Amino acid sequence: MTAFLSVFITIFIAELGDKTQIAAALFAAEGDRPAWLVFLATSAALVASAGAAVLLGGAAGRFVQGPTLKIIAGVAFIVIGALMIRGALKGAGAA
């Protein structure tokens, strides 16, 4: 149970204010669909994306050792962040 709570709390806190949460709030706020439908669709999408991440992470963990995997994940976060910043700056320059 401790492992479950550890993962749950970590992911819950990481998702607060995330783009997905904001999108779900906007869908619910529009009012043209029932809140339960937004909740169900959002939950299904999160389960699917988390499932894919767990499968990919499990497969990667069989081929790459923990410390190396953490370095790869860190580099991936930095590269993705840099690409997002670059895209935002290009978009701002075009406006």
mmCIF file as gemmi writes it, N, C-alpha and C atoms, coordinates in Angstrom:
data_model
loop_
_atom_site.group_PDB
_atom_site.id
_atom_site.type_symbol
_atom_site.label_atom_id
_atom_site.label_alt_id
_atom_site.label_comp_id
_atom_site.label_asym_id
_atom_site.label_entity_id
_atom_site.label_seq_id
_atom_site.pdbx_PDB_ins_code
_atom_site.Cartn_x
_atom_site.Cartn_y
_atom_site.Cartn_z
_atom_site.occupancy
_atom_site.B_iso_or_equiv
_atom_site.pdbx_formal_charge
_atom_site.auth_seq_id
_atom_site.auth_asym_id
_atom_site.pdbx_PDB_model_num
ATOM 1 N N . MET Axp A 1 ? 0.82 -1.196 0 1 0 ? 1 A 1
ATOM 2 C CA . MET Axp A 1 ? 0 0 0 1 0 ? 1 A 1
ATOM 3 C C . MET Axp A 1 ? 0.868 1.266 0 1 0 ? 1 A 1
ATOM 4 N N . THR Axp A 2 ? 2.023 1.196 0.644 1 0 ? 2 A 1
ATOM 5 C CA . THR Axp A 2 ? 2.921 2.346 0.679 1 0 ? 2 A 1
ATOM 6 C C . THR Axp A 2 ? 3.401 2.697 -0.73 1 0 ? 2 A 1
ATOM 7 N N . ALA Axp A 3 ? 3.716 1.683 -1.533 1 0 ? 3 A 1
ATOM 8 C CA . ALA Axp A 3 ? 4.163 1.927 -2.905 1 0 ? 3 A 1
ATOM 9 C C . ALA Axp A 3 ? 3.052 2.591 -3.712 1 0 ? 3 A 1
ATOM 10 N N . PHE Axp A 4 ? 1.82 2.118 -3.538 1 0 ? 4 A 1
ATOM 11 C CA . PHE Axp A 4 ? 0.682 2.704 -4.244 1 0 ? 4 A 1
ATOM 12 C C . PHE Axp A 4 ? 0.529 4.174 -3.878 1 0 ? 4 A 1
ATOM 13 N N . LEU Axp A 5 ? 0.543 4.476 -2.587 1 0 ? 5 A 1
ATOM 14 C CA . LEU Axp A 5 ? 0.385 5.862 -2.134 1 0 ? 5 A 1
ATOM 15 C C . LEU Axp A 5 ? 1.52 6.748 -2.624 1 0 ? 5 A 1
ATOM 16 N N . SER Axp A 6 ? 2.723 6.22 -2.621 1 0 ? 6 A 1
ATOM 17 C CA . SER Axp A 6 ? 3.878 6.984 -3.089 1 0 ? 6 A 1
ATOM 18 C C . SER Axp A 6 ? 3.708 7.381 -4.553 1 0 ? 6 A 1
ATOM 19 N N . VAL Axp A 7 ? 3.336 6.413 -5.388 1 0 ? 7 A 1
ATOM 20 C CA . VAL Axp A 7 ? 3.135 6.691 -6.81 1 0 ? 7 A 1
ATOM 21 C C . VAL Axp A 7 ? 1.942 7.628 -6.997 1 0 ? 7 A 1
ATOM 22 N N . PHE Axp A 8 ? 0.836 7.344 -6.297 1 0 ? 8 A 1
ATOM 23 C CA . PHE Axp A 8 ? -0.377 8.155 -6.425 1 0 ? 8 A 1
ATOM 24 C C . PHE Axp A 8 ? -0.106 9.614 -6.071 1 0 ? 8 A 1
ATOM 25 N N . ILE Axp A 9 ? 0.51 9.842 -4.937 1 0 ? 9 A 1
ATOM 26 C CA . ILE Axp A 9 ? 0.761 11.214 -4.481 1 0 ? 9 A 1
ATOM 27 C C . ILE Axp A 9 ? 1.712 11.941 -5.433 1 0 ? 9 A 1
ATOM 28 N N . THR Axp A 10 ? 2.757 11.247 -5.882 1 0 ? 10 A 1
ATOM 29 C CA . THR Axp A 10 ? 3.714 11.858 -6.808 1 0 ? 10 A 1
ATOM 30 C C . THR Axp A 10 ? 3.037 12.281 -8.108 1 0 ? 10 A 1
ATOM 31 N N . ILE Axp A 11 ? 2.269 11.377 -8.705 1 0 ? 11 A 1
ATOM 32 C CA . ILE Axp A 11 ? 1.599 11.678 -9.973 1 0 ? 11 A 1
ATOM 33 C C . ILE Axp A 11 ? 0.514 12.728 -9.776 1 0 ? 11 A 1
ATOM 34 N N . PHE Axp A 12 ? -0.24 12.628 -8.687 1 0 ? 12 A 1
ATOM 35 C CA . PHE Axp A 12 ? -1.301 13.597 -8.411 1 0 ? 12 A 1
ATOM 36 C C . PHE Axp A 12 ? -0.738 15.012 -8.32 1 0 ? 12 A 1
ATOM 37 N N . ILE Axp A 13 ? 0.332 15.176 -7.566 1 0 ? 13 A 1
ATOM 38 C CA . ILE Axp A 13 ? 0.947 16.498 -7.41 1 0 ? 13 A 1
ATOM 39 C C . ILE Axp A 13 ? 1.54 16.979 -8.736 1 0 ? 13 A 1
ATOM 40 N N . ALA Axp A 14 ? 2.167 16.063 -9.481 1 0 ? 14 A 1
ATOM 41 C CA . ALA Axp A 14 ? 2.769 16.44 -10.766 1 0 ? 14 A 1
ATOM 42 C C . ALA Axp A 14 ? 1.712 16.905 -11.763 1 0 ? 14 A 1
ATOM 43 N N . GLU Axp A 15 ? 0.51 16.356 -11.683 1 0 ? 15 A 1
ATOM 44 C CA . GLU Axp A 15 ? -0.544 16.692 -12.638 1 0 ? 15 A 1
ATOM 45 C C . GLU Axp A 15 ? -1.311 17.956 -12.279 1 0 ? 15 A 1
ATOM 46 N N . LEU Axp A 16 ? -1.155 18.468 -11.062 1 0 ? 16 A 1
ATOM 47 C CA . LEU Axp A 16 ? -1.879 19.683 -10.68 1 0 ? 16 A 1
ATOM 48 C C . LEU Axp A 16 ? -1.467 20.84 -11.583 1 0 ? 16 A 1
ATOM 49 N N . GLY Axp A 17 ? -2.444 21.453 -12.211 1 0 ? 17 A 1
ATOM 50 C CA . GLY Axp A 17 ? -2.163 22.579 -13.1 1 0 ? 17 A 1
ATOM 51 C C . GLY Axp A 17 ? -1.602 22.18 -14.448 1 0 ? 17 A 1
ATOM 52 N N . ASP Axp A 18 ? -1.568 20.884 -14.729 1 0 ? 18 A 1
ATOM 53 C CA . ASP Axp A 18 ? -1.053 20.391 -15.998 1 0 ? 18 A 1
ATOM 54 C C . ASP Axp A 18 ? -2.009 20.785 -17.131 1 0 ? 18 A 1
ATOM 55 N N . LYS Axp A 19 ? -1.501 20.777 -18.365 1 0 ? 19 A 1
ATOM 56 C CA . LYS Axp A 19 ? -2.33 21.124 -19.518 1 0 ? 19 A 1
ATOM 57 C C . LYS Axp A 19 ? -3.57 20.243 -19.6 1 0 ? 19 A 1
ATOM 58 N N . THR Axp A 20 ? -3.429 18.966 -19.253 1 0 ? 20 A 1
ATOM 59 C CA . THR Axp A 20 ? -4.562 18.048 -19.307 1 0 ? 20 A 1
ATOM 60 C C . THR Axp A 20 ? -5.649 18.479 -18.333 1 0 ? 20 A 1
ATOM 61 N N . GLN Axp A 21 ? -5.255 18.857 -17.136 1 0 ? 21 A 1
ATOM 62 C CA . GLN Axp A 21 ? -6.226 19.287 -16.132 1 0 ? 21 A 1
ATOM 63 C C . GLN Axp A 21 ? -6.921 20.577 -16.576 1 0 ? 21 A 1
ATOM 64 N N . ILE Axp A 22 ? -6.177 21.481 -17.144 1 0 ? 22 A 1
ATOM 65 C CA . ILE Axp A 22 ? -6.759 22.737 -17.618 1 0 ? 22 A 1
ATOM 66 C C . ILE Axp A 22 ? -7.729 22.466 -18.766 1 0 ? 22 A 1
ATOM 67 N N . ALA Axp A 23 ? -7.349 21.576 -19.682 1 0 ? 23 A 1
ATOM 68 C CA . ALA Axp A 23 ? -8.236 21.227 -20.795 1 0 ? 23 A 1
ATOM 69 C C . ALA Axp A 23 ? -9.523 20.588 -20.283 1 0 ? 23 A 1
ATOM 70 N N . ALA Axp A 24 ? -9.413 19.696 -19.302 1 0 ? 24 A 1
ATOM 71 C CA . ALA Axp A 24 ? -10.603 19.057 -18.731 1 0 ? 24 A 1
ATOM 72 C C . ALA Axp A 24 ? -11.517 20.096 -18.09 1 0 ? 24 A 1
ATOM 73 N N . ALA Axp A 25 ? -10.937 21.049 -17.374 1 0 ? 25 A 1
ATOM 74 C CA . ALA Axp A 25 ? -11.734 22.107 -16.745 1 0 ? 25 A 1
ATOM 75 C C . ALA Axp A 25 ? -12.441 22.952 -17.809 1 0 ? 25 A 1
ATOM 76 N N . LEU Axp A 26 ? -11.741 23.237 -18.901 1 0 ? 26 A 1
ATOM 77 C CA . LEU Axp A 26 ? -12.352 24.027 -19.974 1 0 ? 26 A 1
ATOM 78 C C . LEU Axp A 26 ? -13.492 23.274 -20.645 1 0 ? 26 A 1
ATOM 79 N N . PHE Axp A 27 ? -13.295 21.972 -20.9 1 0 ? 27 A 1
ATOM 80 C CA . PHE Axp A 27 ? -14.374 21.164 -21.477 1 0 ? 27 A 1
ATOM 81 C C . PHE Axp A 27 ? -15.597 21.176 -20.568 1 0 ? 27 A 1
ATOM 82 N N . ALA Axp A 28 ? -15.373 21.027 -19.273 1 0 ? 28 A 1
ATOM 83 C CA . ALA Axp A 28 ? -16.485 21.017 -18.319 1 0 ? 28 A 1
ATOM 84 C C . ALA Axp A 28 ? -17.146 22.393 -18.24 1 0 ? 28 A 1
ATOM 85 N N . ALA Axp A 29 ? -16.357 23.447 -18.329 1 0 ? 29 A 1
ATOM 86 C CA . ALA Axp A 29 ? -16.89 24.804 -18.21 1 0 ? 29 A 1
ATOM 87 C C . ALA Axp A 29 ? -17.726 25.216 -19.419 1 0 ? 29 A 1
ATOM 88 N N . GLU Axp A 30 ? -17.425 24.646 -20.578 1 0 ? 30 A 1
ATOM 89 C CA . GLU Axp A 30 ? -18.181 25.009 -21.781 1 0 ? 30 A 1
ATOM 90 C C . GLU Axp A 30 ? -19.665 24.715 -21.616 1 0 ? 30 A 1
ATOM 91 N N . GLY Axp A 31 ? -19.98 23.665 -20.856 1 0 ? 31 A 1
ATOM 92 C CA . GLY Axp A 31 ? -21.371 23.371 -20.546 1 0 ? 31 A 1
ATOM 93 C C . GLY Axp A 31 ? -22.162 22.687 -21.64 1 0 ? 31 A 1
ATOM 94 N N . ASP Axp A 32 ? -21.56 22.436 -22.811 1 0 ? 32 A 1
ATOM 95 C CA . ASP Axp A 32 ? -22.315 21.767 -23.866 1 0 ? 32 A 1
ATOM 96 C C . ASP Axp A 32 ? -22.229 20.244 -23.776 1 0 ? 32 A 1
ATOM 97 N N . ARG Axp A 33 ? -21.527 19.736 -22.766 1 0 ? 33 A 1
ATOM 98 C CA . ARG Axp A 33 ? -21.473 18.298 -22.497 1 0 ? 33 A 1
ATOM 99 C C . ARG Axp A 33 ? -21.583 18.101 -20.992 1 0 ? 33 A 1
ATOM 100 N N . PRO Axp A 34 ? -22.194 16.994 -20.582 1 0 ? 34 A 1
ATOM 101 C CA . PRO Axp A 34 ? -22.337 16.748 -19.143 1 0 ? 34 A 1
ATOM 102 C C . PRO Axp A 34 ? -20.981 16.554 -18.465 1 0 ? 34 A 1
ATOM 103 N N . ALA Axp A 35 ? -20.871 17.015 -17.226 1 0 ? 35 A 1
ATOM 104 C CA . ALA Axp A 35 ? -19.616 16.903 -16.477 1 0 ? 35 A 1
ATOM 105 C C . ALA Axp A 35 ? -19.184 15.451 -16.336 1 0 ? 35 A 1
ATOM 106 N N . TRP Axp A 36 ? -20.134 14.531 -16.156 1 0 ? 36 A 1
ATOM 107 C CA . TRP Axp A 36 ? -19.775 13.119 -15.997 1 0 ? 36 A 1
ATOM 108 C C . TRP Axp A 36 ? -19.115 12.593 -17.271 1 0 ? 36 A 1
ATOM 109 N N . LEU Axp A 37 ? -19.552 13.085 -18.437 1 0 ? 37 A 1
ATOM 110 C CA . LEU Axp A 37 ? -18.961 12.646 -19.703 1 0 ? 37 A 1
ATOM 111 C C . LEU Axp A 37 ? -17.526 13.16 -19.826 1 0 ? 37 A 1
ATOM 112 N N . VAL Axp A 38 ? -17.311 14.404 -19.437 1 0 ? 38 A 1
ATOM 113 C CA . VAL Axp A 38 ? -15.96 14.975 -19.453 1 0 ? 38 A 1
ATOM 114 C C . VAL Axp A 38 ? -15.066 14.182 -18.508 1 0 ? 38 A 1
ATOM 115 N N . PHE Axp A 39 ? -15.57 13.877 -17.31 1 0 ? 39 A 1
ATOM 116 C CA . PHE Axp A 39 ? -14.8 13.099 -16.337 1 0 ? 39 A 1
ATOM 117 C C . PHE Axp A 39 ? -14.453 11.724 -16.895 1 0 ? 39 A 1
ATOM 118 N N . LEU Axp A 40 ? -15.439 11.039 -17.474 1 0 ? 40 A 1
ATOM 119 C CA . LEU Axp A 40 ? -15.214 9.696 -18.009 1 0 ? 40 A 1
ATOM 120 C C . LEU Axp A 40 ? -14.206 9.715 -19.157 1 0 ? 40 A 1
ATOM 121 N N . ALA Axp A 41 ? -14.377 10.649 -20.089 1 0 ? 41 A 1
ATOM 122 C CA . ALA Axp A 41 ? -13.469 10.726 -21.237 1 0 ? 41 A 1
ATOM 123 C C . ALA Axp A 41 ? -12.054 11.104 -20.804 1 0 ? 41 A 1
ATOM 124 N N . THR Axp A 42 ? -11.956 12.056 -19.884 1 0 ? 42 A 1
ATOM 125 C CA . THR Axp A 42 ? -10.647 12.469 -19.379 1 0 ? 42 A 1
ATOM 126 C C . THR Axp A 42 ? -9.964 11.324 -18.649 1 0 ? 42 A 1
ATOM 127 N N . SER Axp A 43 ? -10.72 10.618 -17.82 1 0 ? 43 A 1
ATOM 128 C CA . SER Axp A 43 ? -10.169 9.481 -17.072 1 0 ? 43 A 1
ATOM 129 C C . SER Axp A 43 ? -9.686 8.388 -18.015 1 0 ? 43 A 1
ATOM 130 N N . ALA Axp A 44 ? -10.488 8.081 -19.037 1 0 ? 44 A 1
ATOM 131 C CA . ALA Axp A 44 ? -10.102 7.044 -20 1 0 ? 44 A 1
ATOM 132 C C . ALA Axp A 44 ? -8.823 7.44 -20.744 1 0 ? 44 A 1
ATOM 133 N N . ALA Axp A 45 ? -8.734 8.709 -21.128 1 0 ? 45 A 1
ATOM 134 C CA . ALA Axp A 45 ? -7.536 9.18 -21.831 1 0 ? 45 A 1
ATOM 135 C C . ALA Axp A 45 ? -6.303 9.102 -20.935 1 0 ? 45 A 1
ATOM 136 N N . LEU Axp A 46 ? -6.455 9.477 -19.664 1 0 ? 46 A 1
ATOM 137 C CA . LEU Axp A 46 ? -5.322 9.417 -18.736 1 0 ? 46 A 1
ATOM 138 C C . LEU Axp A 46 ? -4.896 7.981 -18.469 1 0 ? 46 A 1
ATOM 139 N N . VAL Axp A 47 ? -5.873 7.072 -18.344 1 0 ? 47 A 1
ATOM 140 C CA . VAL Axp A 47 ? -5.541 5.658 -18.14 1 0 ? 47 A 1
ATOM 141 C C . VAL Axp A 47 ? -4.789 5.12 -19.354 1 0 ? 47 A 1
ATOM 142 N N . ALA Axp A 48 ? -5.253 5.47 -20.555 1 0 ? 48 A 1
ATOM 143 C CA . ALA Axp A 48 ? -4.587 4.996 -21.771 1 0 ? 48 A 1
ATOM 144 C C . ALA Axp A 48 ? -3.16 5.538 -21.883 1 0 ? 48 A 1
ATOM 145 N N . SER Axp A 49 ? -2.978 6.832 -21.627 1 0 ? 49 A 1
ATOM 146 C CA . SER Axp A 49 ? -1.632 7.4 -21.748 1 0 ? 49 A 1
ATOM 147 C C . SER Axp A 49 ? -0.71 6.888 -20.643 1 0 ? 49 A 1
ATOM 148 N N . ALA Axp A 50 ? -1.241 6.723 -19.436 1 0 ? 50 A 1
ATOM 149 C CA . ALA Axp A 50 ? -0.423 6.173 -18.348 1 0 ? 50 A 1
ATOM 150 C C . ALA Axp A 50 ? -0.07 4.72 -18.632 1 0 ? 50 A 1
ATOM 151 N N . GLY Axp A 51 ? -1.017 3.972 -19.181 1 0 ? 51 A 1
ATOM 152 C CA . GLY Axp A 51 ? -0.749 2.573 -19.534 1 0 ? 51 A 1
ATOM 153 C C . GLY Axp A 51 ? 0.372 2.458 -20.553 1 0 ? 51 A 1
ATOM 154 N N . ALA Axp A 52 ? 0.337 3.318 -21.558 1 0 ? 52 A 1
ATOM 155 C CA . ALA Axp A 52 ? 1.398 3.313 -22.567 1 0 ? 52 A 1
ATOM 156 C C . ALA Axp A 52 ? 2.742 3.658 -21.932 1 0 ? 52 A 1
ATOM 157 N N . ALA Axp A 53 ? 2.743 4.639 -21.034 1 0 ? 53 A 1
ATOM 158 C CA . ALA Axp A 53 ? 3.991 5.038 -20.367 1 0 ? 53 A 1
ATOM 159 C C . ALA Axp A 53 ? 4.538 3.913 -19.503 1 0 ? 53 A 1
ATOM 160 N N . VAL Axp A 54 ? 3.653 3.22 -18.784 1 0 ? 54 A 1
ATOM 161 C CA . VAL Axp A 54 ? 4.091 2.116 -17.925 1 0 ? 54 A 1
ATOM 162 C C . VAL Axp A 54 ? 4.645 0.971 -18.768 1 0 ? 54 A 1
ATOM 163 N N . LEU Axp A 55 ? 3.983 0.644 -19.87 1 0 ? 55 A 1
ATOM 164 C CA . LEU Axp A 55 ? 4.481 -0.423 -20.75 1 0 ? 55 A 1
ATOM 165 C C . LEU Axp A 55 ? 5.84 -0.054 -21.34 1 0 ? 55 A 1
ATOM 166 N N . LEU Axp A 56 ? 5.969 1.175 -21.814 1 0 ? 56 A 1
ATOM 167 C CA . LEU Axp A 56 ? 7.237 1.632 -22.384 1 0 ? 56 A 1
ATOM 168 C C . LEU Axp A 56 ? 8.327 1.659 -21.322 1 0 ? 56 A 1
ATOM 169 N N . GLY Axp A 57 ? 7.994 2.173 -20.137 1 0 ? 57 A 1
ATOM 170 C CA . GLY Axp A 57 ? 8.97 2.22 -19.049 1 0 ? 57 A 1
ATOM 171 C C . GLY Axp A 57 ? 9.393 0.838 -18.593 1 0 ? 57 A 1
ATOM 172 N N . GLY Axp A 58 ? 8.426 -0.087 -18.531 1 0 ? 58 A 1
ATOM 173 C CA . GLY Axp A 58 ? 8.75 -1.46 -18.147 1 0 ? 58 A 1
ATOM 174 C C . GLY Axp A 58 ? 9.677 -2.123 -19.154 1 0 ? 58 A 1
ATOM 175 N N . ALA Axp A 59 ? 9.403 -1.887 -20.44 1 0 ? 59 A 1
ATOM 176 C CA . ALA Axp A 59 ? 10.262 -2.456 -21.483 1 0 ? 59 A 1
ATOM 177 C C . ALA Axp A 59 ? 11.653 -1.833 -21.429 1 0 ? 59 A 1
ATOM 178 N N . ALA Axp A 60 ? 11.715 -0.518 -21.26 1 0 ? 60 A 1
ATOM 179 C CA . ALA Axp A 60 ? 13.011 0.163 -21.193 1 0 ? 60 A 1
ATOM 180 C C . ALA Axp A 60 ? 13.806 -0.305 -19.984 1 0 ? 60 A 1
ATOM 181 N N . GLY Axp A 61 ? 13.113 -0.553 -18.876 1 0 ? 61 A 1
ATOM 182 C CA . GLY Axp A 61 ? 13.776 -0.997 -17.655 1 0 ? 61 A 1
ATOM 183 C C . GLY Axp A 61 ? 14.431 -2.359 -17.777 1 0 ? 61 A 1
ATOM 184 N N . ARG Axp A 62 ? 13.967 -3.165 -18.718 1 0 ? 62 A 1
ATOM 185 C CA . ARG Axp A 62 ? 14.583 -4.479 -18.93 1 0 ? 62 A 1
ATOM 186 C C . ARG Axp A 62 ? 15.902 -4.374 -19.693 1 0 ? 62 A 1
ATOM 187 N N . PHE Axp A 63 ? 16.082 -3.281 -20.436 1 0 ? 63 A 1
ATOM 188 C CA . PHE Axp A 63 ? 17.267 -3.134 -21.268 1 0 ? 63 A 1
ATOM 189 C C . PHE Axp A 63 ? 18.28 -2.124 -20.733 1 0 ? 63 A 1
ATOM 190 N N . VAL Axp A 64 ? 17.823 -1.195 -19.9 1 0 ? 64 A 1
ATOM 191 C CA . VAL Axp A 64 ? 18.684 -0.118 -19.411 1 0 ? 64 A 1
ATOM 192 C C . VAL Axp A 64 ? 18.627 -0.098 -17.89 1 0 ? 64 A 1
ATOM 193 N N . GLN Axp A 65 ? 19.783 0.024 -17.241 1 0 ? 65 A 1
ATOM 194 C CA . GLN Axp A 65 ? 19.843 0.049 -15.78 1 0 ? 65 A 1
ATOM 195 C C . GLN Axp A 65 ? 19.275 1.356 -15.222 1 0 ? 65 A 1
ATOM 196 N N . GLY Axp A 66 ? 18.807 1.33 -13.974 1 0 ? 66 A 1
ATOM 197 C CA . GLY Axp A 66 ? 18.157 2.457 -13.31 1 0 ? 66 A 1
ATOM 198 C C . GLY Axp A 66 ? 18.847 3.8 -13.449 1 0 ? 66 A 1
ATOM 199 N N . PRO Axp A 67 ? 20.119 3.931 -13.042 1 0 ? 67 A 1
ATOM 200 C CA . PRO Axp A 67 ? 20.783 5.241 -13.134 1 0 ? 67 A 1
ATOM 201 C C . PRO Axp A 67 ? 20.859 5.764 -14.57 1 0 ? 67 A 1
ATOM 202 N N . THR Axp A 68 ? 21.151 4.89 -15.519 1 0 ? 68 A 1
ATOM 203 C CA . THR Axp A 68 ? 21.224 5.298 -16.924 1 0 ? 68 A 1
ATOM 204 C C . THR Axp A 68 ? 19.854 5.726 -17.419 1 0 ? 68 A 1
ATOM 205 N N . LEU Axp A 69 ? 18.825 4.995 -17.009 1 0 ? 69 A 1
ATOM 206 C CA . LEU Axp A 69 ? 17.456 5.323 -17.403 1 0 ? 69 A 1
ATOM 207 C C . LEU Axp A 69 ? 17.053 6.699 -16.867 1 0 ? 69 A 1
ATOM 208 N N . LYS Axp A 70 ? 17.483 7.017 -15.649 1 0 ? 70 A 1
ATOM 209 C CA . LYS Axp A 70 ? 17.181 8.331 -15.069 1 0 ? 70 A 1
ATOM 210 C C . LYS Axp A 70 ? 17.88 9.444 -15.85 1 0 ? 70 A 1
ATOM 211 N N . ILE Axp A 71 ? 19.096 9.19 -16.283 1 0 ? 71 A 1
ATOM 212 C CA . ILE Axp A 71 ? 19.83 10.183 -17.08 1 0 ? 71 A 1
ATOM 213 C C . ILE Axp A 71 ? 19.132 10.386 -18.424 1 0 ? 71 A 1
ATOM 214 N N . ILE Axp A 72 ? 18.736 9.289 -19.059 1 0 ? 72 A 1
ATOM 215 C CA . ILE Axp A 72 ? 18.035 9.382 -20.344 1 0 ? 72 A 1
ATOM 216 C C . ILE Axp A 72 ? 16.736 10.162 -20.176 1 0 ? 72 A 1
ATOM 217 N N . ALA Axp A 73 ? 15.984 9.875 -19.112 1 0 ? 73 A 1
ATOM 218 C CA . ALA Axp A 73 ? 14.723 10.586 -18.863 1 0 ? 73 A 1
ATOM 219 C C . ALA Axp A 73 ? 14.978 12.067 -18.624 1 0 ? 73 A 1
ATOM 220 N N . GLY Axp A 74 ? 16.018 12.391 -17.865 1 0 ? 74 A 1
ATOM 221 C CA . GLY Axp A 74 ? 16.353 13.791 -17.606 1 0 ? 74 A 1
ATOM 222 C C . GLY Axp A 74 ? 16.72 14.533 -18.871 1 0 ? 74 A 1
ATOM 223 N N . VAL Axp A 75 ? 17.532 13.904 -19.709 1 0 ? 75 A 1
ATOM 224 C CA . VAL Axp A 75 ? 17.922 14.522 -20.979 1 0 ? 75 A 1
ATOM 225 C C . VAL Axp A 75 ? 16.688 14.707 -21.867 1 0 ? 75 A 1
ATOM 226 N N . ALA Axp A 76 ? 15.806 13.701 -21.888 1 0 ? 76 A 1
ATOM 227 C CA . ALA Axp A 76 ? 14.584 13.806 -22.692 1 0 ? 76 A 1
ATOM 228 C C . ALA Axp A 76 ? 13.731 14.984 -22.229 1 0 ? 76 A 1
ATOM 229 N N . PHE Axp A 77 ? 13.584 15.161 -20.912 1 0 ? 77 A 1
ATOM 230 C CA . PHE Axp A 77 ? 12.821 16.294 -20.384 1 0 ? 77 A 1
ATOM 231 C C . PHE Axp A 77 ? 13.437 17.616 -20.828 1 0 ? 77 A 1
ATOM 232 N N . ILE Axp A 78 ? 14.753 17.717 -20.751 1 0 ? 78 A 1
ATOM 233 C CA . ILE Axp A 78 ? 15.437 18.958 -21.137 1 0 ? 78 A 1
ATOM 234 C C . ILE Axp A 78 ? 15.259 19.231 -22.626 1 0 ? 78 A 1
ATOM 235 N N . VAL Axp A 79 ? 15.428 18.201 -23.457 1 0 ? 79 A 1
ATOM 236 C CA . VAL Axp A 79 ? 15.287 18.368 -24.904 1 0 ? 79 A 1
ATOM 237 C C . VAL Axp A 79 ? 13.858 18.772 -25.257 1 0 ? 79 A 1
ATOM 238 N N . ILE Axp A 80 ? 12.875 18.082 -24.678 1 0 ? 80 A 1
ATOM 239 C CA . ILE Axp A 80 ? 11.473 18.411 -24.96 1 0 ? 80 A 1
ATOM 240 C C . ILE Axp A 80 ? 11.166 19.839 -24.505 1 0 ? 80 A 1
ATOM 241 N N . GLY Axp A 81 ? 11.65 20.209 -23.329 1 0 ? 81 A 1
ATOM 242 C CA . GLY Axp A 81 ? 11.445 21.573 -22.833 1 0 ? 81 A 1
ATOM 243 C C . GLY Axp A 81 ? 12.068 22.606 -23.749 1 0 ? 81 A 1
ATOM 244 N N . ALA Axp A 82 ? 13.288 22.333 -24.199 1 0 ? 82 A 1
ATOM 245 C CA . ALA Axp A 82 ? 13.973 23.261 -25.105 1 0 ? 82 A 1
ATOM 246 C C . ALA Axp A 82 ? 13.216 23.395 -26.426 1 0 ? 82 A 1
ATOM 247 N N . LEU Axp A 83 ? 12.71 22.28 -26.941 1 0 ? 83 A 1
ATOM 248 C CA . LEU Axp A 83 ? 11.942 22.326 -28.191 1 0 ? 83 A 1
ATOM 249 C C . LEU Axp A 83 ? 10.642 23.109 -28.012 1 0 ? 83 A 1
ATOM 250 N N . MET Axp A 84 ? 10.01 22.952 -26.858 1 0 ? 84 A 1
ATOM 251 C CA . MET Axp A 84 ? 8.774 23.696 -26.591 1 0 ? 84 A 1
ATOM 252 C C . MET Axp A 84 ? 9.057 25.196 -26.483 1 0 ? 84 A 1
ATOM 253 N N . ILE Axp A 85 ? 10.141 25.543 -25.801 1 0 ? 85 A 1
ATOM 254 C CA . ILE Axp A 85 ? 10.515 26.96 -25.682 1 0 ? 85 A 1
ATOM 255 C C . ILE Axp A 85 ? 10.85 27.527 -27.058 1 0 ? 85 A 1
ATOM 256 N N . ARG Axp A 86 ? 11.599 26.763 -27.84 1 0 ? 86 A 1
ATOM 257 C CA . ARG Axp A 86 ? 11.957 27.2 -29.192 1 0 ? 86 A 1
ATOM 258 C C . ARG Axp A 86 ? 10.706 27.437 -30.035 1 0 ? 86 A 1
ATOM 259 N N . GLY Axp A 87 ? 9.758 26.493 -29.957 1 0 ? 87 A 1
ATOM 260 C CA . GLY Axp A 87 ? 8.509 26.65 -30.706 1 0 ? 87 A 1
ATOM 261 C C . GLY Axp A 87 ? 7.72 27.866 -30.254 1 0 ? 87 A 1
ATOM 262 N N . ALA Axp A 88 ? 7.697 28.106 -28.945 1 0 ? 88 A 1
ATOM 263 C CA . ALA Axp A 88 ? 6.976 29.27 -28.419 1 0 ? 88 A 1
ATOM 264 C C . ALA Axp A 88 ? 7.631 30.568 -28.874 1 0 ? 88 A 1
ATOM 265 N N . LEU Axp A 89 ? 8.956 30.594 -28.879 1 0 ? 89 A 1
ATOM 266 C CA . LEU Axp A 89 ? 9.667 31.799 -29.314 1 0 ? 89 A 1
ATOM 267 C C . LEU Axp A 89 ? 9.467 32.052 -30.803 1 0 ? 89 A 1
ATOM 268 N N . LYS Axp A 90 ? 9.458 30.987 -31.596 1 0 ? 90 A 1
ATOM 269 C CA . LYS Axp A 90 ? 9.205 31.141 -33.029 1 0 ? 90 A 1
ATOM 270 C C . LYS Axp A 90 ? 7.796 31.66 -33.262 1 0 ? 90 A 1
ATOM 271 N N . GLY Axp A 91 ? 6.844 31.118 -32.487 1 0 ? 91 A 1
ATOM 272 C CA . GLY Axp A 91 ? 5.453 31.562 -32.608 1 0 ? 91 A 1
ATOM 273 C C . GLY Axp A 91 ? 5.287 33.009 -32.202 1 0 ? 91 A 1
ATOM 274 N N . ALA Axp A 92 ? 6.008 33.43 -31.177 1 0 ? 92 A 1
ATOM 275 C CA . ALA Axp A 92 ? 5.928 34.816 -30.711 1 0 ? 92 A 1
ATOM 276 C C . ALA Axp A 92 ? 6.557 35.761 -31.732 1 0 ? 92 A 1
ATOM 277 N N . GLY Axp A 93 ? 7.588 35.288 -32.406 1 0 ? 93 A 1
ATOM 278 C CA . GLY Axp A 93 ? 8.252 36.112 -33.413 1 0 ? 93 A 1
ATOM 279 C C . GLY Axp A 93 ? 7.404 36.295 -34.661 1 0 ? 93 A 1
ATOM 280 N N . ALA Axp A 94 ? 6.55 35.315 -34.941 1 0 ? 94 A 1
ATOM 281 C CA . ALA Axp A 94 ? 5.705 35.381 -36.13 1 0 ? 94 A 1
ATOM 282 C C . ALA Axp A 94 ? 4.488 36.268 -35.914 1 0 ? 94 A 1
ATOM 283 N N . ALA Axp A 95 ? 4.154 36.516 -34.656 1 0 ? 95 A 1
ATOM 284 C CA . ALA Axp A 95 ? 2.933 37.29 -34.365 1 0 ? 95 A 1
ATOM 285 C C . ALA Axp A 95 ? 3.122 38.767 -34.552 1 0 ? 95 A 1
